[in-house]
Amino acid sequence: MNSLSPGGVYNSQDAEFLKNYTYRTMLGRMADVDDLTAAVLYLVSDASKFVTGTNLMVDGGWTAW
């Protein structure tokens, strides 16, 4: 079984929150829905058929600091 751990997803958060959040990510932005969709498509595709027991971090580098 695999899992996906997303970071923050942009949804019109206020400017101060967005500034503080993006400062703390390596990519300097929040995710959009397409970022998460691509990761889920990977996990359900044959491209990941030998991937198991993995938690895929899709957080723009939040947890890498």
Buried (B, 14 or more C-beta within 10 A) or exposed (E): EEEBEBBBEBEEBEEEEBEEBBEEBEEEBBBEEEBBEEBEEBBEEEEBEEEEEEEBBBBBEBEEE
